[in-house]
Amino acid sequence: MTYHWRQDTTHPAYLISLVVGKFVELKDRAGQVPLHGYVPRGREAEGRELFRKTPAMIAAFSKVFGYPYPYPKYAQSTVFDFTFGGMENTGATTLTVRALQTPEEAIDQTYETLISHELAHQWWGDLVTCRDWSEGWLNEGFATYSEVVFWEAEHGRDEADFARLEQMCSYLVEDNGDYRRPLVETAYRYPSEIFDRHLYEKGACVVHMLRATLGDAVWRRGLKRYLERHAFGGVETGDLKRACEEVSGRNLTWFFDQWAHQGGHPELKVAREWDANARALLLTIEQVQEPDSVTPAVFHIPMVLELKVGDRRLRLPIEAKQRKETIRIPLPQKPRYVALDPEHDMMKLMEFPRSEEELLYGLQESSFSLERVRCARELATRGDPPVVEALFRAARGDRFWGVRIAALASLGEIGARRAGMADRIAELGKGQKPRVRRAVAWALGWMGGEEAIRHLRKMVSTDPSKFTAGMALLGIARSKREEAFDLLRAELARESHRDILRQHIFDGFVILKDPRAVPILLDYTRPEHRNEAREAATKALGKLGILDEKVESRLIELLRDPWFRVRSAAARSLAKLKAPRAEGAIREALQGEPMDTVQSAFEGALDDLKAPR
């Protein structure tokens, strides 16, 4: 039988897809757009649940982006051993079969973000395509921020803001621990090297800052003009800039220069003083980031200053444009509460000391969830009874679960300094969603102690969430008690979605640095285990720091493993261990390695081996 397919719209060459296999087809519609889902036979129920919100996503994106879904149909296929989570071919997304979950597995993880991300690429990456990979944030940054757009439409503002915070933190980990680069990066060995947390998560943060800077209505008009003008064509950052300048009437050179063509982010030290004679608040903002060839000495930062003055709540726009400046704000009386950028629209690190009274007020009264999160976390350095009780109230009853998590984290840090809190913290997990229960496990693990370990052991055996059980096991490992290794090893037989429980156990072995973990980890690198566990075990062998002939030989064998992520992990572990035969083995494996992502990992490992011990 011969099949013919014709697509009348212009098509980027790298976005063609052909999926062949035995599938069941699931049909739906989004307005006039036919939807097709393809899943293995017997997985129909999971497939319908996975694809269920696709029509709502198409409606939300069409409305916000100002441009209808651009292709005649949309198909989503789930395939085995897929290289990534998903791939946004025009009108036909390919997804990993791991996204199909039973109701029990769905307790711990949702794939809404994956489905919305790949769908959003139909606009960002397929309809308008970056001219070259240096401009890849126009594809990936927009698709990543689109996760937030749908999250807000489906779950509300608080959920969307917390997702933004997590994206920013993901970028900051890479920026602080690995490297810093401009968003638009032209220097790379392989394109895969820049498909990183800068491209995705920082790119998403930049899209949000553009939205906050322009205002929602103008931002939407800018996106609409950009899409309409460049539909089915190639784009670069300047095209987005021009569209946004035209609809806003503003010069945005400063914005794109500092956020797209330079690297880093502002690091602020903020102080304030009340001038009683002049009846004015003096707000001093100092930018303390260290400038270099990538990082500017001064960022232009538009922000909102929120004040509580008497019974009035004031919101004032301010702009920081100098290395250090003092802004004078006339007020009728001294404000009882001051919050700079309370919605946390601007990507930054900020040190802004505030009184305990202010932080308690912000924790209880702020209408913005991320400001309540910030207040909860800053209270961790205190510890007097009013603070502890306020944090317990927030952890028990704040209207948003993200604030409850932040309060629990602070209670855990206080509990490490102050005895007798474990029972009360453990009680806070009752009736809460899994993410909050994981925060309880984290807090107890941070505290340690006999009572905390007792509660953690109970969570391991009774909590329906395997992710929460894994977090409890990590807490037990952190205690480094004599029985910790045996407790972790006893849970290895339990199955979980994407082997998340075993991944936590292996991380616990790394914390314990126990040589008894070596044969277990070696065993889990064998091909009969699932790829997620095999990759985690391979990484753990490097982090454990115990090198012997068996470890070195097995890691060298894994340089040619069928699963590409295991090959990359093996090279990195060999480099971490400074294995004597590593350099020669990696160079030899590099000669026959077909994937550029693994080639990049191999070359990075070789660079690490050259570095001094």
N, C-alpha and C positions, 0 to 999 in steps of 0.2 A: 504494500500500500504506500502511496506517495502523498505527502502532505505539502501544501503550499501556504506560506504566510506572507502577507503583504502589509507593510506599515507605511501610511502615506505621509506621516510627519517626519521631519528631519531627525536623524538618529546619530548620537555620538558613537563613534566606532567601538569604544571599549565597553559599551553597555548592551551588547547583544548577549542573549542567554538561550541555551537549549537544555531543557531538563527532560531526561528520558527515564522512565521507571514505571512500576506498577502502583498506581495511585487511585484513590477514590476522589471524585470531584465534588466539591461543595459549592453551591451557587447562592448568590445574593445580589442585591443591587444597592447602589448609592445614587438615588435619583435616576437619571438616565444611563448611568455608568454600570455595565454588568461587572460583577465581581466573581472571581473563580478562586477557589482554594483547593490545594492538592495535598493529601495526607496519605500515609500508608493505611491499607485496609485494617480495620479494627481500631483506628485512632480517630474516628469521625467525631465523637463527642468532644475530645480535646481540641480538635481542629475547629469545630464551631465556636468553642469558647475563645480560642486564640484569635479568630478572625471577627468575633462578634462586634467589636467597636469600630471596624474599618469604615462603615458608612458614616458614623458620627465624626470620625477623624477627617474624612474627605469634606464633609460639610463645614467643619470648624476651620480647616486650612483654606478652603475656597473663600470663606468669609474674611478671615484675617489677612490673607495674602492679596485679596482683591483680584484673584485670577482663578477661573474654574479649573477643575482637574483636567490636565492637558491631553490625555490619551483616550482612545476609544474604549478601552477596557482596563481592568486591573486584576492581575493574577498573583497569587502567593503560593509558592511551592515549598514544602518542607523536605529536606534531603539529609541523608546520613553523612557523617564525616565532613561536614561543610567547613571550609577554612575559617570563616568568621561567623558572626552572629547572623548577618544578613547582607545582601547585595542588591542594590537598587537598579536593576536593569529596567529599561524603559517599558512601562506597563506590565512588568513581570518580575517581581521581587523573589529572590531565592532566600530561604530561611533555614537555619539549623533545625533539625528534627527535635533537638533538645528543648525547643520552645513549647512543644506539646507536653502538657502537664496533667497529671491526675489532680482531682480536688485536694488530696492530701499534700501533694507537692506544691500546689499553688498557695499554700499557707505562707510559704517563705519568700516567694519571688513572683513578681508580675512581669510579663513580657509586653505590657502595653507600650513601654518606652521603645522597645525594639520595633514593634509594629508601626508606631507613629513615626519613628526616626526614618525607617526605610520608605514609608509612604511619602513623607515630606520631601525626600530626595526627588520625587517625581517633578517637583517644582525646582528645588535647589540641587542642581547637579545634572538633571536630565533635561528639563525645559531650558534652564540657563546653566551652562557648563563652564567651569573654570578653564581659562585658556591654557594653562599649564599647572603642574602640581604645586608650584610655589604659591598659587592663588587658591589652594585647596580649601581654605577656610570658608570660601564662598559656597562650597558644597557642604562640608562637614560641620562647620560652625553653625550654619543656618539649620541644618537637619537636627543637630543636637539641641539647639534652642527651640526648635519646633516641638520637641518632647515637652518642654515647659508650656508652650502655647496650648497644646492639647490637655495637659495636666490641669491647667487653669480652667479651661472650658469644662472639663469633666469633673474635677474634684475641688475646684475653688482656689482662691488666691493663696491661702496659707500653704497648701500642698505644693503649689507651683513655686512659691518663694523658697521653700525648703529644698526643693529639687535644684534651684539655682545655687543655693548655698553649697550643696554637695558638689555641684559642677565646679564651683570656684575652688573648693578645697582640693578636689582632684588635680586641678591645674597647679595649685600652690605646692602640692607634694612634689610634683615633677620639677617645678621651677626651683624649689629650695634644695631638693636632694640630688637632682640629676644634671640639669642644664637649663639655660635661659636662651631664648632665641626670639627673633621677631615673628609675628604671625605670618607675614609674607616672607618666606625664607627661600632664597635661591641657591644656597650652598648645601648640597647633600649628595651622598654617594648613590643612594637608592631612594626612590620616591617613598617607600615604606617607612623610611626613617623619620619623615615628617608627619606621618599619620599617628600623631601622639596626643598627649593631653593638651598641648598648646592648640593644635589644629581643631580638636573637638570641643573640649570644655572651655578653654580660654576664648576660642572663637564664639561659643555660645554667650559667654559673658559680655563680649564686645557687642554682639547683636542686641543684648538687653540694654547695655549702656547707651547705644544709639537710640533705642526706644525711649529710654528715660530722658535723654538729652533733648530729643525732638518733641516729645509728647506722643501719646499713643495714636492720635488721629493723624498727625503729620507723618509719623513713622509708617503707618499703614499706606498712606498715599505714596510715600517714597518707594515702598516695596512694589506696589501696583505699577508705578511708572517704570521701575527697573525691570520687572518681569515683562511688561507689555513691549517695551522698547527692544529687549534683547531675547525675546522668546525664540527658542530653537537656534540659539547662537552661543558663541563663546563670550565670556566676560572676565573682567579683572576688577580689582578693588576700585579703580578710578571710575568705573561705570556706575557702581553703587553710590559712590560719593557724589557724582554729578546728579543722579536722580534725586537724592535726598536734598542736595543744595537747591535744586530747582523748585521742589515743592515747599521747602521751608523758607527760601529766601535768605539762607544763612551760609556763611563761609565755614565749611567743615574741614578745611585743611588740617587744622590743629588736631581734630579728633582722629582722623585716619593716620596722620603722621605718628602720633604717640601710641595708638593702639594697634595699628596694622603694620607699620614699617619700623617701629622700634620695639624693644622688649621690656619685660618687667612690669611693675605696677607701683603705685605710690605707697610709701611707708610713712605714716603720719604720726607726729607727736602733737597732741592737742592739749592746750591749757586754757583756762578761762579765769577771769577776775571780775568782780563786781565793783565798779567805781560808784560809790554811794553819792559823792558830791555831784558828779555829772549825770547820775542816773543812767548808766550805760553798762552793758555787758561787753567786756573786752575779750574776744576770742582769738587766741594765738594758734596758728596752724603752721607747723614746721614740717617740711618734707625732708626725711632723713635717709631715703634710699641712696645707696652708694652709686654714683654715676659711673658708667663705663662706655665702651664702644657700642653697647646695645641699649643700655638703660639711660633715659634722660635724667638730668639733674632736677628738672622741674616738669611736673605734669600739670595740665590745665584740668581742674576738677570742679565741675558744677555739682553742688549738693544742696540738700534741704536741711535747714536747722529748725528743729522742733523745740518749742519752749512751753513750759507751763508757768504762766504769770498770773497769780491770783487764781481766779476761776476760769481764766481764758487759756485756750490752747492755740498757740501761734505757730505758723509754718512760714519760714522766710527763705527765699533762695539766696545762696551765697556762692562765690566762686573763689577757689584757691588757684593762684597763678604764679606765685613766687616761692622761692626756697623757704622763706620765713616771712610771715605777715601777720598783722594784728587787725582784726576787723572789729569796728566799733558799732554796737547795736543799741540805740537809745530805747529804754523801756521805762514804764511807769514805776516799776518796783523790781526787786531782785527776783529772778526766776527760781522756782523751787525744783525745777527739772529741766535739764538740757540734754538733747539728743542730736548728734550730728549724723546725717544720713540714716534716719531710723528705719527706712525701708531697705537699706543696704543695696541700693542700686549701683553704686560705684565699686568696682573691684579694687581693693586696697587692704593693707594692714594698718590698724590704727590703735595707738595707745592714748587713751583719753580717760585719765583718772576721774572717777566720780564718787560722790559720798555714798555711804551705805544707804542712807535715806533715799537718795535718787535711784539707786539700783533697785531697791525694794519697790519704789513707786513704779518704775518702768516694768519690772517683772509682773506686777499686778495690773497695771492700768494701760500700758501701751496697746494700741489697737493693731500694731504690726508684729506679727509672730517672730520675725527675725530680730527685732529689738528686744523682745522678751527672751529669746534664746541668748542674746548677748548679755543681758542683765543676769540671767541665770548662771551663765558660765563665769562672769566676772565675780560673782559672789562666792565662787569656790575658794578664793583666797581669804575669805573671812571665816567665820565659824562660831560666832556667838549665838545664843539661843534664838533671838528673833530671826536671824538669817536662816538657821537650820529649819525652823518651823515654816518660814515662807517658802523655802525650797520643797519641803514635804507637801505643802499645800499645792504648789505648782505641779509637782510630780504626780500628785493624786488627781488633780482636777482641772488643770489648764485645758481650755477648749481645744487646743491643738496638740497632737501627740508629739510633734517635734520639740515643743517647749518642755513637755514632760521628760523627754529623753535628755535634754540639756540639764534640767534640774537633777535628774538621776546621776548624770556624770559628775556634777558638782558635789552631790551628796556622797558619792563614792570617794572623791578626793578628800573631802572633809572627814569621812569615816576612817580613812587611813591614818588620820592624825588624832582621831577622837573615838574612844571605845564605846561599845554599846549601841550601835546603830544598825547592826546587820539584820535583826529581826524586823525592824520597821521598814527597812529598804526592801527586804524580801516580800513583805506584804503588798508593796506597791505594784507588784506584777500581776496580782489577781484581777482577772477580768479585762486586762489590757491586751492590745494587739501585739503580734509577735515582735515588732520592732521595739516596742517599749519593754517587753520582757527581756529582749537581748540587752537593752540598756541596764536593766536590773542585774543581769548576769555580769555585765562589764563592771558595774559599780562594786558588786560583791567581790569580784576577782581582784579589783584594784585594792580593796580593803584588806583582803586576806583574813587570817584568824580562824579560830576553831568554828565559830558560829557561821561565818560566811561560807566556809568550805562545806559545812553541813547542808546549807541551803543550795549551794551549787550542785552537790551530789544529788539532791532531790530533783533539781531541774533537769539534770542529765537523764534521769530515769523516768520522769513523768511528763515533761513538757512535750506537747504534740509537734512542736516545731523542731526539726532537726538542726536548723541554723541556730536556734536558741540553745539547744543541747551542746552544740559545738562551741558556742561562746562560753557556756558554763565550763566546759572542759579546758578551754584556754585559761579561764580564771583559776581553775585548780592547778594548771601547770605553772601559772605565775607564782603560786604559793611556794613552789619548789619543796613541798613536803615529801617525806620519804615514800609515801604511798602513791604519789601523783603519777608516776610512770605506769604503774600497774592499772590505775584507774583509767588512764587513756587507752592503754593497750586492750583492755577488756571491751572497749566500745568499737573496735575496728571492724567487727563483723556486721555492724548495722549499715543498711543501705540508705541512701538519701539522694535527692535530686542533684544531679551534676556532682555527686560525691562530695557535697559540701561538708559533711560531717568528718570524713577522712581528711579533707584538706585542713580543717581546724586541728584535728589530732596531730597531723604532721607538723603544723606550726607549733603545737604544744611540745612536741619532741625537740624542736629547735630551741625553744625557751629552756627546756630542762638540760640540754647538752649531754644527754645520757648515751653512752656508747651502745647500750642495748637497742637503741633505735636503728642502728645501721643495718642489721640484717632484715629488719622489717621493711625499711625503706627500699632496700635493694629488691626485696621480693615484690613490692608494689610497682616497680618499674617494668615488670614482665608483661608481655603482650596480652595475657588473658584478663588483665584488669582494665578498667575503663580509662579512657584517655585523660580525663580530668584528674583522677587519682595518680596516674603515671606521671603526668606533668608535675603535680604537686610534690610527689616523692622525689623526682629528679631535682627540683629546686631545693627541697629540704636537705638533700645530701650535701649541697654546696654550703647552705647556711649553717648546717650542723658543725662544720669545721673539723670533721674527723676524717683524715685521709689515710687510707691503707691501699694495698695492692688491689683488693677486690673492688673497692669504691672506684679507684682510678680506671681499672679495666672496664667496669660496667659503664661508666660515664663515656668512655671512648666508644664502646659499642653503640651507645645511644645516639652518637653523632650521626648515625645512619638509620635511625628509627623511622618507621613508616609515618608516624605522626609528627608534623613539622614543629609543633610547639615543644615536643619532647626534645627534638634535635637542638632547638635554640636553648632550652633550659640546660641541657647537658653541657653545651659550650660555656654558658655562664657559670655553671657550677665548677667546671674544671678550672676556669679562670679564678674564681673565688678561692679555691683550694690551692692555687699555684702548683698544680700537679706537674711533676717533672716531664711527663710525656705529652702534656696538653698541647703545647705549641705545634709540634709536629703532627699530631693527630688531627687537630683542627684545620691546619693548612691542607692536609691531604683530603679531608672531608669537604673542604671548601671547593676543591677542584671539580667535584661532581655534584655540588648542591644546585638544584634547579630553581629554588624559590628565593627571590630577592630579600624577603623578610628574614629568612634564615641566614643568607649570605651576610646581611647586615649584622645579625647577632654574632655570627662567627668572627667577623672582622672586629666588632666591638670587644669580644672576648680576647682576641689577639692584642688589641690595644691595652686592655687591662693587664694582660700578662707581662707587658713591657714596663708597666708602671712599677715603681719601687715597692717592695714588700712593706 
